[in-house]
Structure formats: C-alpha cells, structure tokens
Amino acid sequence: MAHVGVLKVLDEFQIPISSICGCSMGGLVASLFAMGLQISEIERIARKYSSTREMMKLVDLTPHRKGFIISQRLRGFLSRFIDDRVNMEDSKIPLCMNAVNLRTGDEVILDRGNLIDAILATTAVPGIFSPFESDNITLADGGVVNNLPISIMRNRTENPIVAVDVHQSFSKNTNRNNATSNPLIVVPEFVREYYLAELIRTKKLTELQLQQNPPDLLLIPDIDPSISTFFGFQRVSELITAGEKVTRDKKNDLLMLIE
C-alpha cells in the first residue's frame, strides 16, 4: 500500500518512469501502474478491497490447503480489475517481476506471458498464499531470494533507479507481539516466532542486496511495526500517506536524478 503513495507523488511531480520492476505486493502495484491504470484508480482499488471482510473472502480453511489464500480465489479477485487474457508484453511501461523456483532455489524473472499468472507467482508468500504451479514448475514469492530486485533493473536500464523498501523496521526495541497481533485473530506462538525470524532474515538479506546493488535513490517509508504481512491491511490510508511523505521529502533528490 505504501508503494501506491510513492507512485502517487511521482505522478504528481511528473517524474517519467521508463520501466518498473516489483516483487511480491510491489509486483501487483507495479503491474497495475504499468498496464496504464491511473494512480487514482489504483488507490481506489486499494481502499475498496483492503477491508477485513474482503480479505477473509480469499481465505481457505480446508485441512489440505497449501496456504491460507488459494490461487483460484486470488485469481478471481484479480480478475475484477485485470483482464485475465492480458500478457505482460501488453504493458504500457516495460514491466518485470521476480519469483523463486521452489524446486531448484533459482530466482525466476517474470517479463512475459499471462499477467495474472505472474502476479500469482510473485505474491505467493510461503504459508500464506499457495504456490503457483504450471508446466512442472512451482513458483513462490521472489522475496525469498531477492526482496528488492535492483539487480534485475541494473541489467535492463541505464536510467537512474529509485528503489522502495517497505519492509517493517526491526530492532531490539520492537515489541515482538506488535507484528503478529490482531484483536480479531489469534496467532499461535510458533507462528509468531517463525514470522519474526523471517523478518530478521529478510532485513539482513535486503541490507546485503543494497550493498551489492545500491540504487540511485532509496525510499524507505516510515511504517508502524504493528503493520505486517499478517495484519494491518485495514490501515490503507496510513500506509499510502507514509509512501507519499517519504517521496515528498526526497523531491529535490528526485529532480536531481531527472537533471
């Protein structure tokens, strides 16, 4: 949701975007923008479909599920605002996403073929979304291996790269229950510990990626620690505002990149 705020201000500043790459939820937002949806329409979609009631429609509680949210329900959800016949090559702005092959551990770059298939692959957070399976390949969230895919963009453009890191801050002062607590849902303790371990792993991996492939400008929205992969999707306004603020604060840096 913070990505929406970033794009909203880039559009306001009339910053031209020559290509766009996204991972996980960033892949979904990037896709909508690359296909030509107005940022006001993307914001409307974010606000309309991020209620607890809408999210619970996607949840599968059957015993043999591979994730809380199954692909077919998510595909039906995405089909409300993306034509299921559209391919990535049809995008108005060159678009790519990434995923990971769960059978080999290799990163997979998604830049052609069915757009919804690609979104289902890049957003397939293990344990939450069921993996995407097709043609003897099983794909999951690209963030498992490359959460901030700057390296992909470096091989595709000579233009300045603006990266947006929306991951929750994690420090010794972080309340471990903040990231996995919700008054409506009880999360087992082992799930909380696993999630916090994943937060640490992701943070360290992202730091390493930034050292190896620094962007020309890094935007880090200030996101409350209580907002996480599990909870916080009801706080859309707060998240969009965080994306807007960090982008406005970097206006001079953005204009320098254009020059």
C-alpha positions in Angstrom: 0.0 0.0 0.0 2.9 2.4 0.6 4.0 1.8 -3.0 0.7 3.4 -4.0 1.7 6.6 -2.1 5.1 6.6 -3.7 3.7 6.3 -7.3 1.0 8.9 -6.4 3.7 11.6 -5.7 5.9 10.6 -8.6 2.9 11.1 -10.8 2.2 14.4 -9.2 5.8 15.6 -9.7 5.6 14.3 -13.3 8.6 12.1 -12.8 8.8 9.9 -16.0 9.1 6.2 -15.4 10.8 4.3 -18.2 10.5 0.8 -16.7 9.2 -0.8 -13.5 10.0 -3.9 -11.5 8.2 -5.3 -8.5 8.4 -8.1 -6.0 5.5 -9.6 -4.1 2.9 -7.0 -3.3 5.2 -4.5 -5.1 4.7 -6.6 -8.2 0.9 -6.3 -8.0 1.1 -2.5 -7.6 3.7 -2.2 -10.4 1.6 -4.3 -12.7 -1.5 -2.1 -12.3 0.6 1.0 -12.9 2.5 -0.5 -15.9 -0.8 -1.5 -17.5 -1.9 2.1 -17.6 -4.3 2.4 -14.7 -4.5 5.9 -13.3 -2.9 6.1 -9.8 -6.2 7.5 -8.5 -7.9 4.2 -9.7 -5.2 2.1 -8.1 -5.7 4.0 -4.8 -9.5 3.4 -5.1 -8.9 -0.3 -5.6 -6.6 -0.4 -2.6 -9.1 1.3 -0.3 -12.1 -0.7 -1.5 -10.6 -4.2 -1.3 -8.4 -4.0 1.8 -11.2 -4.4 4.3 -11.1 -7.4 6.7 -14.3 -8.7 5.1 -12.8 -8.6 1.6 -9.6 -10.3 2.7 -11.5 -13.1 4.5 -13.3 -14.0 1.3 -9.9 -15.2 0.0 -9.0 -17.4 3.0 -9.2 -21.2 2.7 -9.6 -23.1 5.9 -9.7 -26.7 4.4 -7.3 -29.2 6.0 -5.2 -29.9 2.9 -4.6 -26.3 1.9 -1.1 -25.2 0.8 -1.7 -21.6 2.1 -4.4 -19.6 3.8 -5.2 -17.9 0.4 -5.5 -20.2 -2.6 -4.6 -19.2 -6.1 -8.1 -19.7 -7.6 -9.7 -17.3 -5.2 -6.9 -14.8 -5.7 -7.2 -15.1 -9.4 -10.9 -14.4 -9.2 -10.1 -11.3 -7.1 -7.5 -10.0 -9.5 -9.9 -10.6 -12.5 -12.1 -7.8 -11.1 -9.7 -5.2 -12.4 -7.2 -7.1 -14.7 -8.3 -8.8 -17.9 -7.2 -12.4 -17.5 -6.2 -12.5 -21.1 -3.7 -9.7 -20.8 0.0 -10.6 -21.1 3.0 -8.8 -19.5 4.2 -7.8 -23.0 1.0 -5.7 -23.3 2.0 -3.3 -20.6 2.4 0.4 -21.5 5.5 0.6 -19.3 8.1 -2.2 -19.6 7.4 -4.4 -16.6 9.1 -7.3 -14.8 8.6 -9.2 -11.6 10.5 -12.0 -9.8 9.7 -15.3 -8.2 11.7 -18.2 -6.9 11.6 -21.8 -8.2 10.8 -23.9 -5.1 12.3 -27.0 -6.8 15.7 -25.5 -7.6 16.0 -22.4 -5.4 16.7 -20.3 -8.5 15.4 -16.8 -9.0 13.0 -16.5 -11.9 12.5 -13.3 -13.8 8.9 -12.8 -15.0 8.6 -10.5 -18.0 6.4 -12.3 -20.5 3.3 -14.4 -20.5 0.0 -14.1 -18.7 0.0 -11.1 -16.3 -2.2 -12.7 -13.6 -0.1 -15.8 -13.6 3.0 -13.7 -13.0 1.2 -11.8 -10.1 0.2 -15.1 -8.5 3.8 -16.3 -8.7 5.5 -13.2 -7.2 2.9 -12.7 -4.4 2.9 -16.4 -3.3 4.3 -15.8 0.2 5.1 -19.3 1.5 2.5 -20.4 4.0 0.1 -17.6 3.3 -0.5 -17.9 -0.4 -0.5 -21.2 -2.2 2.5 -21.5 -4.6 1.9 -21.0 -8.3 2.2 -24.3 -10.3 2.4 -24.6 -14.0 4.3 -26.7 -16.6 6.3 -28.7 -14.0 7.4 -25.6 -12.1 6.5 -24.4 -8.7 7.0 -20.7 -8.0 6.7 -18.6 -4.9 7.4 -15.0 -3.7 10.6 -13.6 -5.2 11.3 -12.0 -1.9 12.6 -15.4 -0.7 15.8 -14.8 -2.6 15.7 -11.1 -3.8 13.3 -8.9 -1.9 14.4 -5.7 -3.5 15.2 -6.6 -7.2 17.5 -3.7 -8.0 19.9 -6.2 -9.7 17.3 -7.1 -12.3 16.8 -3.5 -13.2 20.5 -2.8 -13.4 20.6 -5.3 -16.3 17.7 -3.7 -18.1 18.2 0.0 -18.0 20.9 2.7 -17.8 18.4 5.2 -16.3 18.5 6.2 -12.6 16.9 3.6 -10.4 14.6 4.5 -7.5 14.1 1.6 -5.0 11.3 1.5 -2.4 11.9 -0.6 0.7 8.6 -1.1 2.5 9.8 -3.8 5.0 8.9 -3.4 8.6 11.7 -2.0 10.7 13.0 -4.4 13.3 15.2 -3.6 16.3 15.8 -4.6 19.9 13.1 -2.1 20.8 10.4 -3.7 18.6 7.7 -5.4 20.5 7.6 -8.9 19.1 3.8 -9.1 19.5 3.2 -5.9 17.5 3.9 -7.5 14.2 1.7 -10.6 14.8 -1.2 -9.3 16.9 -4.7 -8.5 16.0 -7.8 -8.3 18.2 -9.8 -10.4 15.8 -7.4 -13.3 15.1 -5.3 -15.4 17.5 -1.9 -16.4 16.0 -0.1 -19.4 17.7 3.2 -18.5 19.4 5.2 -20.7 17.0 3.8 -18.7 14.0 4.9 -15.5 15.7 8.4 -16.8 16.3 8.7 -18.0 12.7 7.4 -14.7 11.3 9.9 -12.7 13.4 12.7 -14.9 12.3 11.6 -14.3 8.7 11.6 -10.5 9.4 15.2 -10.7 10.5 16.3 -12.9 7.6 14.6 -10.6 5.1 16.1 -7.5 6.7 19.7 -8.9 6.6 19.3 -10.2 3.0 18.0 -6.8 1.9 20.9 -5.0 3.5 23.3 -7.2 1.7 21.5 -6.7 -1.6 21.7 -2.9 -1.1 25.4 -3.1 -0.5 25.9 -5.1 -3.7 23.4 -3.2 -5.9 22.8 0.2 -4.4 20.0 2.2 -6.2 20.5 5.8 -7.2 17.9 6.7 -4.6 16.4 4.6 -1.8 13.0 5.5 -0.4 12.1 3.9 3.0 8.5 4.8 4.1 8.1 5.0 7.9 5.8 2.1 8.6 4.5 1.3 12.0 5.9 -2.1 13.4 2.3 -3.3 14.1 1.7 -3.3 10.3 2.8 -6.6 8.9 2.2 -9.3 6.3 -0.4 -10.8 8.6 -2.2 -7.7 9.8 -2.6 -4.0 9.1 -4.2 -4.2 5.6 -7.1 -2.2 7.1 -4.8 0.8 7.6 -4.6 1.7 4.0 -4.7 5.5 4.5 -1.8 5.4 6.9 0.3 3.3 4.6 -0.4 5.4 1.5 0.4 8.5 3.5 3.8 7.0 4.5 4.6 6.4 0.9 3.6 10.0 0.0 5.6 11.5 2.8 8.9 9.8 2.1 8.6 10.7 -1.6 7.8 14.3 -1.0 10.8 14.5 1.4 13.1 13.4 -1.4 11.7 15.7 -4.0 15.0 17.6 -4.5 16.9 14.3 -4.9 14.3 13.1 -7.5 14.6 16.3 -9.5 18.4 16.0 -9.4 18.1 12.5 -10.9 16.0 13.8 -13.7 18.5 16.5 -14.5 
